Amino acid sequence: RKREQDEKELRQFQKWFKQLGMTLEEAYIEFIGELEEYYEEEKTQAE
């Protein structure tokens, strides 16, 4: 049940990425980059 929902969301994301002219890989790399920056900032603030 949950898995169907995930697959539906994934397809939705893929549709958006296509419209944005991004491949899923590019989007993933971009997303990971954002996350790393966010965690770096969090770590810096915590110290």
trRosetta pair geometry for C-beta under 8 A, 3 or more apart (Angstrom, degrees):
i j d omega theta_ij theta_ji phi_ij phi_ji
1 4 6.2 -49 -158 24 26 109
1 5 7.2 24 146 -14 57 105
2 5 5.6 -58 -160 35 39 115
2 6 6.4 39 147 -21 70 104
3 6 5.5 -52 -150 34 36 114
3 7 6.4 34 154 -19 67 104
4 7 5.8 -57 -150 36 31 109
4 8 6.3 33 152 -21 65 106
5 8 5.7 -55 -151 34 30 112
5 9 6.4 28 152 -17 64 106
6 9 5.7 -58 -151 37 31 110
6 10 6.2 33 152 -23 66 106
7 10 5.5 -49 -145 34 33 115
7 11 6.5 36 154 -19 64 101
8 11 5.9 -53 -154 34 30 110
8 12 6.5 34 147 -21 62 106
9 12 5.4 -53 -152 34 35 116
9 13 6.4 37 151 -20 67 102
10 13 5.6 -51 -151 34 33 112
10 14 6.4 34 151 -20 65 104
11 14 5.6 -52 -148 35 34 113
11 15 6.5 39 151 -24 64 102
12 15 5.7 -52 -155 30 32 114
12 16 6.7 31 149 -17 64 103
13 16 5.6 -55 -153 35 35 111
13 17 6.2 34 152 -20 68 105
13 24 7.8 80 122 -118 106 95
13 27 7.7 163 166 132 107 159
14 17 5.6 -51 -146 36 33 113
14 18 6.4 38 153 -22 64 102
14 24 6.2 -25 -110 -77 85 112
15 18 5.8 -53 -153 32 30 112
15 19 6.6 27 150 -16 63 106
16 19 5.6 -59 -153 38 33 111
16 20 6.2 23 152 -12 68 110
17 20 5.6 -61 -145 44 32 107
17 22 4.6 -89 -163 76 85 92
17 23 6.9 38 157 -178 126 9
17 24 5.9 96 113 -80 172 57
17 26 7.9 147 -162 65 116 97
17 27 5.0 -77 -115 -42 124 147
18 21 7.5 35 179 -75 31 28
18 22 7.9 -97 -64 54 20 57
20 27 7.9 95 77 -85 135 114
22 26 4.6 -131 -165 83 91 122
22 27 4.8 102 134 -57 133 93
22 30 7.5 -46 -153 0 146 143
23 26 4.7 99 52 4 78 100
23 27 7.0 -146 92 -3 42 87
24 27 5.6 -57 -150 39 32 113
24 28 6.1 38 150 -25 66 106
25 28 5.5 -53 -147 33 30 114
25 29 6.4 30 155 -18 65 104
26 29 5.8 -54 -149 36 30 110
26 30 6.2 32 152 -20 64 108
27 30 5.5 -54 -149 37 30 115
27 31 6.1 33 152 -23 65 108
28 31 5.6 -55 -147 35 29 113
28 32 6.3 28 155 -18 65 105
29 32 5.9 -53 -147 36 30 110
29 33 6.4 35 152 -22 62 106
30 33 5.7 -57 -155 33 28 115
30 34 6.6 29 150 -20 63 104
31 34 5.7 -53 -153 33 32 112
31 35 6.5 32 150 -19 64 105
32 35 5.5 -53 -149 35 34 114
32 36 6.3 35 154 -21 67 104
33 36 5.9 -54 -148 33 29 110
33 37 6.5 30 154 -18 63 105
34 37 5.8 -57 -153 36 30 111
34 38 6.3 32 151 -21 65 108
35 38 5.5 -57 -150 35 31 114
35 39 6.3 27 155 -16 67 105
36 39 5.8 -55 -147 38 31 108
36 40 6.3 36 153 -23 65 105
37 40 5.7 -54 -150 33 30 114
37 41 6.5 29 153 -17 64 105
38 41 5.9 -57 -154 35 30 110
38 42 6.4 30 150 -20 65 107
39 42 5.4 -51 -145 36 36 114
39 43 6.2 38 155 -22 67 104
40 43 5.8 -55 -150 35 29 111
40 44 6.4 29 153 -20 63 107
41 44 5.7 -55 -148 35 31 112
41 45 6.3 26 156 -16 65 108
42 45 6.0 -61 -151 38 28 108
42 46 6.2 28 153 -24 65 110
43 46 5.7 -59 -148 33 29 112
43 47 6.7 31 157 -27 64 103
44 47 6.2 -55 -156 23 29 111
